[in-house]
């Protein structure tokens, strides 16, 4: 029987400068991937304007409550499981919970202006940042955002319960054996697993066809060299090992050049092995071609020497004319470059001043647009309904529609 929604959406405390909303049902959220909506207060807008934020983004961090034992004492600990970085004006984003039980959403506003901020926020989003964003008590941990980026700390948190049944069941061992043959690391959700499974099947087909073909070519080469103890069993296991295991696992000694103990030997077999029978005819043909070309070369040289001696004087005159033309061209090019440099220098100051004015006007326009969009997101104006249909026109992007569909067909895996 489907659960009925509660009377109102769960939200952070009203006295905070940013409120978080998520649709809760009796007993917790309805899915492991849910939309989260937020609104701002006028005080927060004034703080963003006063601090000259150019590109304010909201960092949404999902934390899971667990237990840890230290010196025989069990204590509650918060572990960050995922993070989303989204422009503050977007007003809604989907987040995924990674563990069942008590989970918490925390938020902080960061100015994503500048290369360093973009790189650091990308690390946080991908989970590659050193340490955590928040301390256990909810304050910002120094080093990721605090002490590195320009931010506004918020007293905004939201605690929800996530049922274990909302997560995807573990995949079959046979499927995971195929995926682990080509990929490492855990899969995030069912969609991620489907992508890796499809790629693994394609790679397995390529390995079965081209991999076996490469092994056949290796076997032919090993037979020509007379290698002992070729591991023919490698052909019976196309899914295991590497395509060059046939070369790596053979004995290495040749029946043409070594005895059974591996010692080099001199015998008529050395002269009648397939390598010699293939190389000698090709080497003989190459020598004959070299002799033929050498004969024609001597005839051409004798033909050139039959010309009158005055050709040397003509070549010297031609070279002098070419050298003079090169000198004149270089001098003209230098004069042209000097003229262009002087003209660029004379106009550079005016262009720099014009660009500075355009940049200032663009910043003013962006700040005006940002203030207008934030004013429409104030908590006393914006709706608290957590759904795509409740968003203003123009804010329902392709990304949000995709995430809405993905939340219905791709459950995350618990970890």
Secondary structure by P-SEA (a helix, b strand, c coil): cbbbbccccccccccccbbbbbbbccccccccbbbbbbcccaaaaaaaaaacccbbbbbbbbbbbbccccccbbbbbbbbcbbbbbbcccccbbbbbccccbbbbbbbbbccccaaaaaaaaaaaaccccccccccccccccccccccbbbbbbcbbbbbbbbcccccccccaaaaaaaaaccccccccaaaaaaaaaaaaaaaaaaaaaaaaaaaaaaaaaaaaccccccccccccccccccccccccccccccccccccccccccccccccaaaaacaaaaaaaaaaaaaaaaaaaaaaaaaaccccaaaaaaaaaaaaaaaaaaaaaaaaaaaaaaaaaaaaaaaaaaaaaaaaaaaaaaaaaaaaaaaaaaaaccccccccccccccccccccaaaaaaaaaaaccccccc
